[in-house]
Amino acid sequence: MEALDWVVIGVFFLALIGIIVWVVRQKQNDSADYFLGGRDATWLAIGASIFASNIGSEHLIGLAGAGASSGMAMAHWEIQGWMILILGWVFVPFYTRSMVYTMPEFLERRYNPQSRTILSVISLVSYVLTKVAVTVYAGGLVFQQVFGIKELWGIDFFWIAAIGLVLLTALYTIFGGMKSVLYTSVLQTPILLLGSLIILVLGFKELGGWDEMMKVCGAVTVNDYGDTMTNLIRSNDDANFPWLGALIGSAIIGFWYWCTDQFIVQRVLSGKNEKEARRGTIFGAYLKLLPVFLFLIPGMIAFALHQKYIGAGGEGFLPMLANGNANADAAFPTLVAKLLPAGVKGLVVCGILAALMSSLASLFNSSAMLFTIDFYKRFRPETPEKKLVGIGQIATVVIVILGILWIPIMRSVGDVLYTYLQDVQSVLAPGIAAAFLLGICWKRTSAQGGMWGLISGMVIGLTRLGAKVYYSNVGEVADSTFKYLFYDMNWLFFCGWMFLFCIIVVIVVSLATEAPTTEKIQGLVFGTATKEQKAATRASWNHWDIIHTVIILAITGAFYWYFW
């Protein structure tokens, strides 16, 4: 890091402080203002916020690391602009009509208060175990690599960077609320896109272009069936990414994440109206086509450079792990440290910092909102709005502390950060996805059916996670049906079977219990909207929305065709 880099970082911080001061001077009198930015966001702010909230450290470290270790396999999760379109076209009308703040609140309207509580618990646990811990862990790792500092004042620099990042973001969210997150997303997104684009161009220049990357990576086989790093669709016998499992698993996880997760949907709920919310999702879907090229491909470039350097008899491009393998997770920060000129490096560090802060800030805000509105306000409904905002800020602090305390356990997992994250998501998603999907598509789904679908998903998911931790650490254990089902079975196939099981639970329990009344599900299920509601939805889109949707779907199809 040179003097010019530090100047760039300084300017970035002044801009952040300026935004916070401006936001704090605006009035935030009630919880709708603090949490949803006053429900007046435009499509530009919504789309940028969806993208910036999604692009966290799991992309900067995990996705580039996945590109450097397994090639194109993880692109199924990233070329999911089509899933954001489903959020905009299918779910936005239901969420807008129900006028809810949170996803658990939506389930309460559709099912019962118990369903709301179950989803709130699952969401808060998942935030602490995955999102807070993973983002902070990866943030510490990035800055350790980029600054090249091992220790400071006798303390591991990883912890200084990680806790510094958390304190900075927490202050920024506590003082500014949702408005500061939305407005800084608009500032952060272009910085991150520009920085990553520069890395992509300089990486190709160093390597010798796209064809050279495809040639080097295409020569490396990833299984015994002839698939290479450049194959998106792999043999169904592949141990990690069988094509059928990858298509089904990524769709279930994607549906849960993009269409029902508080973390993402909160951006859309802050829209001025249905039209702005839908256009925000279309803009977000365009942006979602970029991460494969901005993060996964640079990982493949880093791998190709590593192979090339070693082939020329020199030292490898990537740092080595203790076991003698290249450290794939260090791909993105290594590209930043080794390829970028002074000034530009500072800009990209700002981009990385922006992404980490945006993800963490969105998390803090979403989890504070879940706790405040789904727990506190339900048991103390008379609480004044000003006090609710304060309770949300205390909840933020508690969730951050829990996330930091979980990091040592995360670090013991070793170099499988992205696998850990996807594993947890693959067992959290099916139960929630089944409850939402049937709740919106099938009028007969009863309150008990939805609730038991959520409970069965939570029990099976936690059993699978517990078995994974246990069997990973005990060494040799005799084979059993339990071990096969909850540990040995491919994680993507397990996700698919679990989703099917949860759907069967919802259907069977619904048929055995009382059907919901017409008034209860009015406007919340397909086929129950009033004439006025249908007219409002129809008035919220025109031919341009259709054209842009078709363009996004065509680009997605072309991507699958090219990397097939």
C-alpha positions in Angstrom: 0.0 0.0 0.0 1.4 3.4 -1.1 0.7 6.9 0.0 -1.8 7.4 -3.0 -3.8 4.4 -1.8 -4.2 5.8 1.7 -5.4 9.2 0.2 -8.1 7.3 -1.8 -9.2 5.4 1.3 -9.3 8.7 3.2 -11.6 10.3 0.6 -13.9 7.3 0.7 -14.3 7.6 4.4 -15.1 11.3 4.2 -17.8 10.5 1.7 -19.3 7.8 4.1 -19.3 10.3 7.0 -20.9 12.9 4.8 -23.8 10.5 4.0 -24.3 9.6 7.6 -24.4 13.2 8.8 -26.9 14.0 6.1 -29.1 11.0 6.9 -29.0 11.7 10.7 -30.2 15.3 10.0 -33.3 13.9 8.2 -36.1 12.9 10.5 -36.6 9.2 11.5 -39.5 9.3 13.8 -40.9 5.8 13.5 -39.7 2.2 12.9 -41.0 2.2 9.3 -38.6 5.1 8.6 -35.6 3.5 10.5 -36.0 0.0 9.0 -37.5 0.5 5.5 -36.1 4.0 4.8 -39.7 5.4 4.9 -41.0 3.2 2.1 -40.1 5.7 -0.6 -37.1 4.1 -2.4 -36.9 4.3 -6.2 -36.0 1.4 -8.6 -32.4 2.6 -8.8 -31.8 2.5 -5.1 -33.6 -0.8 -4.7 -31.7 -2.6 -7.5 -28.3 -1.2 -6.3 -29.2 -2.2 -2.7 -30.2 -5.8 -3.7 -26.9 -6.2 -5.5 -24.7 -4.5 -2.9 -26.3 -6.5 -0.1 -25.8 -9.7 -2.0 -22.2 -9.1 -2.9 -20.6 -9.8 0.4 -17.3 -11.4 1.5 -18.5 -14.8 0.4 -18.2 -13.4 -3.2 -14.9 -11.6 -2.8 -13.2 -14.5 -1.1 -15.5 -17.5 -1.5 -16.6 -17.2 -5.1 -13.2 -16.3 -6.4 -11.9 -19.2 -4.3 -14.5 -21.5 -5.8 -13.4 -20.4 -9.2 -9.7 -21.1 -8.4 -10.5 -24.5 -6.9 -13.5 -26.0 -8.9 -13.8 -23.7 -11.9 -17.3 -23.0 -13.2 -19.2 -25.3 -10.8 -20.5 -22.5 -8.5 -21.8 -20.4 -11.4 -25.3 -22.0 -11.0 -25.7 -19.9 -7.8 -24.5 -16.7 -9.4 -26.3 -16.6 -12.7 -29.6 -16.3 -10.9 -30.9 -13.0 -12.3 -34.0 -15.1 -13.4 -34.8 -15.9 -9.7 -34.8 -12.1 -8.9 -37.3 -11.7 -11.7 -39.6 -14.3 -10.0 -39.4 -12.1 -6.9 -40.4 -9.1 -8.9 -43.2 -10.6 -11.1 -44.7 -13.2 -8.8 -44.0 -12.2 -5.2 -43.9 -8.4 -5.2 -47.7 -8.1 -5.7 -48.4 -10.4 -2.7 -45.9 -8.7 -0.4 -47.1 -5.2 -1.4 -50.8 -6.1 -0.8 -50.1 -7.6 2.6 -48.3 -4.3 3.7 -45.9 -6.2 5.9 -42.4 -5.2 7.2 -41.0 -8.7 7.6 -41.2 -12.2 6.0 -42.3 -13.8 9.3 -45.1 -11.2 9.5 -46.2 -12.4 6.0 -46.3 -16.0 7.2 -48.5 -14.9 10.2 -51.0 -13.3 7.8 -51.1 -16.5 5.6 -50.8 -19.1 8.4 -50.6 -18.4 12.1 -48.5 -16.6 14.8 -46.5 -19.8 15.5 -45.2 -19.9 11.9 -44.0 -16.4 12.3 -42.1 -17.2 15.5 -40.5 -20.4 13.9 -39.3 -18.4 10.8 -37.9 -15.6 13.0 -35.9 -18.1 15.1 -34.5 -19.9 12.0 -33.6 -16.5 10.4 -31.9 -15.1 13.5 -29.9 -18.3 14.1 -28.9 -18.4 10.4 -27.8 -14.8 10.5 -25.4 -15.5 13.4 -24.1 -18.8 12.2 -23.6 -17.9 8.6 -23.9 -14.4 7.5 -22.4 -12.4 10.4 -19.6 -15.0 11.1 -18.7 -15.6 7.4 -18.7 -11.9 6.4 -16.5 -10.9 9.4 -14.2 -13.9 9.0 -13.7 -13.2 5.3 -13.2 -9.5 6.0 -10.4 -10.1 8.4 -8.8 -12.5 5.9 -9.0 -10.0 3.0 -7.3 -7.2 4.9 -4.6 -9.5 6.3 -3.8 -10.5 2.7 -4.0 -7.0 1.1 -2.1 -5.1 3.8 0.4 -8.0 4.3 0.4 -7.6 8.1 0.6 -10.7 10.2 0.6 -9.1 13.7 0.0 -5.7 15.2 0.8 -4.9 18.9 1.3 -8.6 19.4 -2.2 -9.4 18.3 -3.1 -11.4 15.2 -4.0 -8.7 12.6 -6.9 -10.8 11.4 -8.8 -10.0 14.7 -7.9 -6.3 14.6 -9.2 -6.1 11.0 -12.3 -8.1 11.7 -13.4 -6.3 14.9 -12.5 -2.9 13.4 -14.8 -3.6 10.4 -17.7 -4.7 12.7 -17.4 -1.6 15.0 -17.2 0.8 11.9 -20.3 -0.8 10.3 -22.3 -1.1 13.5 -21.8 2.7 14.3 -22.8 3.5 10.7 -26.0 1.3 10.8 -27.0 2.3 14.4 -26.8 6.0 13.6 -28.2 6.0 10.1 -30.6 3.0 9.9 -31.9 1.8 6.5 -31.6 5.1 4.8 -27.8 5.2 5.2 -27.6 1.6 4.0 -29.6 2.4 0.9 -27.7 5.6 0.0 -24.3 4.2 0.6 -25.2 1.2 -1.6 -25.6 3.6 -4.4 -22.1 5.0 -3.6 -20.5 1.5 -3.0 -21.9 -0.4 -6.0 -20.1 1.6 -8.8 -16.8 1.5 -6.8 -17.0 -2.2 -6.4 -18.0 -2.8 -10.1 -15.2 -0.6 -11.4 -12.5 -2.1 -9.1 -13.5 -5.6 -10.0 -13.6 -4.7 -13.7 -10.0 -3.3 -13.5 -8.8 -6.6 -11.8 -10.5 -8.6 -14.6 -8.8 -6.6 -17.4 -5.3 -6.6 -15.7 -5.7 -10.3 -14.9 -6.4 -11.1 -18.6 -3.5 -8.9 -19.6 -1.1 -10.7 -17.3 -2.4 -14.1 -18.4 -2.7 -13.6 -22.1 -6.5 -13.3 -22.6 -9.7 -15.3 -22.4 -8.6 -18.1 -24.7 -5.5 -18.7 -22.6 -7.6 -19.0 -19.4 -10.0 -21.4 -21.1 -7.1 -23.4 -22.5 -5.3 -23.7 -19.1 -8.5 -24.4 -17.0 -10.0 -26.6 -19.8 -6.9 -28.9 -19.5 -7.5 -29.6 -15.8 -10.0 -32.5 -15.1 -12.1 -32.3 -11.9 -13.5 -35.8 -11.7 -13.0 -39.3 -13.3 -15.7 -38.7 -15.9 -13.7 -36.3 -18.1 -15.3 -33.0 -16.9 -12.9 -30.0 -16.7 -12.9 -26.8 -14.7 -14.7 -25.0 -17.6 -17.7 -27.3 -17.5 -20.9 -25.9 -15.8 -22.8 -29.2 -16.4 -20.9 -32.2 -14.9 -21.5 -35.9 -14.7 -24.4 -36.9 -12.4 -21.8 -39.2 -10.7 -19.6 -36.2 -9.8 -19.0 -36.3 -6.0 -19.5 -32.5 -5.5 -21.6 -31.0 -8.3 -23.7 -33.6 -10.1 -25.6 -31.7 -12.8 -29.1 -32.7 -11.6 -28.3 -31.9 -8.0 -26.7 -28.6 -9.0 -29.8 -27.5 -11.0 -32.3 -28.6 -8.3 -30.2 -27.5 -5.3 -29.2 -24.1 -6.6 -32.9 -23.4 -7.6 -34.2 -24.3 -4.1 -31.5 -22.3 -2.3 -31.9 -19.4 -4.8 -35.7 -19.4 -4.3 -35.3 -19.2 -0.5 -32.6 -16.5 -0.7 -34.1 -14.3 -3.4 -37.8 -14.6 -2.9 -38.4 -15.3 0.9 -35.3 -14.2 2.8 -35.7 -11.0 4.9 -32.1 -10.0 4.0 -33.0 -9.4 0.3 -36.8 -8.9 0.4 -36.4 -6.0 2.8 -34.8 -4.0 0.0 -37.9 -4.5 -2.1 -40.4 -3.8 0.7 -38.9 -0.3 1.0 -40.1 0.5 -2.5 -42.4 3.6 -3.1 -45.0 1.4 -4.9 -45.4 -1.9 -6.8 -44.0 -0.4 -10.0 -40.7 0.9 -8.4 -40.3 -2.4 -6.5 -40.6 -4.5 -9.6 -38.3 -2.3 -11.7 -35.8 -2.5 -8.8 -35.8 -6.3 -9.1 -35.3 -6.1 -12.9 -32.4 -3.7 -12.4 -31.0 -6.0 -9.6 -31.4 -9.0 -12.0 -29.2 -7.2 -14.7 -26.6 -6.5 -12.0 -26.8 -10.2 -10.8 -25.4 -11.3 -14.3 -22.1 -9.7 -13.4 -20.7 -11.6 -10.3 -19.6 -14.7 -12.4 -17.4 -12.4 -14.5 -16.3 -10.0 -11.7 -15.5 -12.7 -9.0 -15.6 -16.3 -10.3 -13.6 -15.7 -13.5 -10.8 -13.7 -11.7 -10.5 -16.8 -9.4 -10.0 -18.9 -12.6 -7.5 -16.3 -13.9 -5.6 -16.6 -10.6 -5.5 -20.4 -10.9 -4.3 -20.2 -14.5 -1.6 -17.7 -13.5 -0.5 -20.1 -10.7 -0.3 -23.0 -13.2 1.6 -20.9 -15.7 4.2 -19.6 -13.1 4.8 -23.1 -11.8 5.1 -24.5 -15.3 7.8 -21.8 -16.1 9.8 -23.1 -13.1 9.0 -20.1 -10.9 7.1 -19.7 -7.6 3.4 -20.1 -7.8 1.1 -17.0 -8.1 -1.1 -18.0 -5.1 0.2 -18.4 -1.5 0.5 -22.0 -0.3 -1.4 -23.7 2.5 0.4 -25.9 5.2 -0.8 -29.0 3.3 1.1 -28.0 0.2 -2.0 -26.9 -1.9 -2.5 -23.5 -3.3 -4.7 -21.3 -1.1 -7.7 -20.8 -3.4 -9.5 -18.5 -1.0 -6.7 -16.0 -1.3 -7.3 -15.6 -5.1 -9.0 -12.2 -5.1 -6.9 -10.4 -2.5 -3.8 -11.8 -4.1 -4.9 -10.3 -7.5 -5.4 -7.0 -5.7 -2.0 -7.1 -4.0 0.0 -8.3 -7.0 -1.5 -6.7 -10.1 -3.0 -3.3 -9.3 -1.1 0.0 -9.5 -1.0 2.5 -6.7 -4.2 4.5 -6.3 -6.2 1.8 -8.1 -5.3 -0.6 -5.2 -6.7 1.9 -2.7 -9.9 2.2 -4.8 -10.4 -1.6 -4.9 -9.7 -1.8 -1.1 -12.5 0.8 -0.8 -14.7 -1.4 -3.0 -14.0 -4.5 -0.9 -14.6 -2.5 2.3 -17.8 -1.1 0.8 -19.1 -4.6 0.0 -18.3 -5.9 3.4 -19.9 -3.0 5.1 -23.0 -3.1 2.9 -23.5 -6.8 3.6 -22.9 -6.4 7.4 -25.0 -3.2 7.6 -27.9 -4.9 5.8 -27.6 -7.8 8.2 -27.5 -5.7 11.3 -30.5 -3.8 10.1 -32.5 -6.9 9.0 -31.8 -8.8 12.2 -32.6 -5.8 14.4 -35.9 -5.5 12.6 -36.7 -9.2 12.9 -36.1 -9.1 16.7 -37.9 -5.8 17.2 -41.1 -6.4 15.2 -41.4 -10.2 15.4 -40.6 -10.6 19.1 -40.5 -7.4 21.1 -43.5 -5.6 19.6 -45.7 -8.7 19.7 -45.3 -9.1 23.4 -45.2 -5.3 24.2 -47.5 -3.8 21.5 -47.9 -0.5 23.4 -44.2 0.4 23.0 -43.7 3.9 21.5 -42.1 4.0 18.1 -39.0 5.9 19.3 -38.3 3.2 21.9 -38.7 0.4 19.3 -35.8 2.0 17.3 -33.7 1.9 20.4 -34.5 -1.8 21.1 -33.5 -2.5 17.5 -30.1 -0.9 18.1 -29.5 -3.0 21.2 -30.5 -6.2 19.3 -28.0 -5.3 16.6 -25.2 -5.1 19.2 -26.1 -8.5 20.7 -26.2 -10.2 17.3 -22.8 -8.8 16.3 -21.3 -10.0 19.6 -22.7 -13.5 19.0 -21.4 -13.5 15.4 -17.9 -12.6 16.6 -18.0 -15.3 19.3 -18.8 -17.9 16.6 -15.8 -17.0 14.5 -13.2 -19.2 16.4 -15.5 -22.2 15.7 -15.7 -21.1 12.1 -11.9 -20.9 11.8 -11.6 -24.5 13.1 -13.6 -25.5 10.0 -10.4 -24.6 8.0 -10.3 -23.6 4.3 -13.9 -24.6 3.4 -15.6 -21.3 4.0 -17.8 -21.3 0.9 -18.7 -25.0 1.4 -19.7 -24.4 5.0 -21.9 -21.5 3.9 -23.6 -23.4 1.1 -24.0 -26.5 3.3 -25.9 -24.5 6.0 -28.0 -22.8 3.4 -28.9 -26.1 1.6 -30.5 -27.4 4.8 -32.2 -24.1 5.9 -33.8 -23.4 2.6 -36.1 -26.4 1.8 -38.6 -26.1 4.7 -39.0 -22.3 4.3 -39.2 -22.6 0.5 -41.9 -25.3 0.7 -44.0 -23.2 3.2 -43.9 -20.0 1.0 -44.3 -21.8 -2.3 -47.4 -23.8 -1.3 -48.8 -20.9 0.8 -48.9 -18.6 -2.3 -49.8 -21.2 -5.0 -52.4 -23.5 -3.2 -55.5 -22.1 -1.5 -56.0 -25.3 0.5 -52.7 -25.0 2.4 -53.7 -24.7 6.0 -52.1 -22.9 9.0 -51.1 -26.2 10.5 -49.7 -27.5 7.2 -47.4 -24.5 6.7 -46.3 -24.6 10.4 -45.4 -28.3 10.3 -43.6 -27.9 7.0 -41.4 -25.2 8.7 -40.9 -27.4 11.8 -40.0 -30.5 9.8 -37.5 -28.5 7.7 -35.9 -27.0 10.9 -35.5 -30.4 12.6 -34.1 -32.2 9.5 -31.8 -29.3 8.8 -30.3 -29.1 12.3 -29.9 -32.9 12.4 -27.9 -32.8 9.1 -25.7 -29.9 10.4 -25.1 -31.7 13.7 -24.2 -35.0 11.9 -21.9 -33.1 9.6 -19.9 -31.5 12.5 -19.9 -34.9 14.5 -18.8 -37.2 11.6 -16.2 -34.7 10.3 -14.4 -34.7 13.6 -14.6 -38.3 15.0 -12.6 -40.2 12.4 -13.6 -43.8 11.4 -17.3 -44.7 12.2 -19.3 -47.8 11.1 -21.7 -47.2 8.2 -25.4 -46.9 9.0 -28.5 -45.7 7.3 -28.5 -42.6 9.5 -24.9 -41.8 8.5 -25.7 -42.3 4.8 -28.7 -40.1 4.9 -27.4 -37.3 7.1 -23.7 -37.3 6.2 -22.6 -39.4 3.1 -25.4 -38.3 0.7 -24.4 -35.6 -1.7 -25.5 -32.2 -0.2 -27.4 -31.1 -3.3 -29.4 -34.3 -3.6 -30.1 -34.1 0.1 -31.4 -30.6 -0.4 -33.7 -31.8 -3.2 -35.1 -34.8 -1.3 -35.6 -32.6 1.9 -37.6 -30.1 -0.2 -39.8 -32.9 -1.5 -40.3 -34.3 2.0 -41.3 -30.8 3.4 -43.8 -30.3 0.5 -45.4 -33.7 1.3 -45.6 -32.8 5.0 -47.4 -29.5 4.1 -49.8 -31.2 1.8 -50.7 -34.2 4.1 -51.1 -32.0 7.2 -53.2 -29.4 5.2 -55.6 -32.1 3.9 -56.0 -33.5 7.4 -56.7 -30.1 9.0 -59.2 -27.3 8.5 -58.9 -25.2 5.3 -58.3 -21.5 5.7 -61.3 -19.1 5.2 -61.6 -17.1 2.0 -61.2 -13.8 4.1 -58.0 -15.1 5.6 -56.2 -15.7 2.3 -57.8 -12.8 0.3 -55.1 -11.3 -1.9 -52.4 -13.6 -0.5 -52.8 -16.6 -2.8 -53.0 -17.0 -6.5 -56.6 -16.6 -7.7 -57.8 -14.6 -4.7 -57.0 -11.0 -5.7 -59.9 -8.5 -5.9 -60.6 -6.7 -9.2 -59.0 -3.5 -7.7 -55.8 -5.4 -6.7 -55.5 -7.0 -10.2 -56.0 -3.6 -11.8 -53.3 -2.0 -9.6 -50.8 -4.8 -10.5 -51.6 -4.6 -14.2 -51.1 -0.8 -14.1 -47.7 -1.3 -12.5 -45.9 -2.7 -15.6 -45.7 -2.0 -19.3 -43.9 -3.5 -22.5 -40.5 -2.2 -21.4 -40.6 -4.4 -18.2 -41.4 -7.4 -20.4 -38.6 -6.6 -22.9 -36.0 -6.3 -20.2 -37.2 -9.5 -18.6 -36.8 -11.4 -21.9 -33.3 -9.9 -22.4 -32.1 -11.2 -18.9 -33.5 -14.6 -19.6 -31.8 -14.7 -23.0 -28.4 -13.8 -21.5 -28.9 -16.5 -18.9 -29.7 -19.1 -21.6 -26.7 -18.1 -23.7 -24.4 -18.4 -20.6 -25.6 -22.0 -20.0 -25.1 -22.9 -23.7 -21.6 -21.5 -23.8 -20.3 -23.3 -20.6 -22.3 -26.5 -21.0 
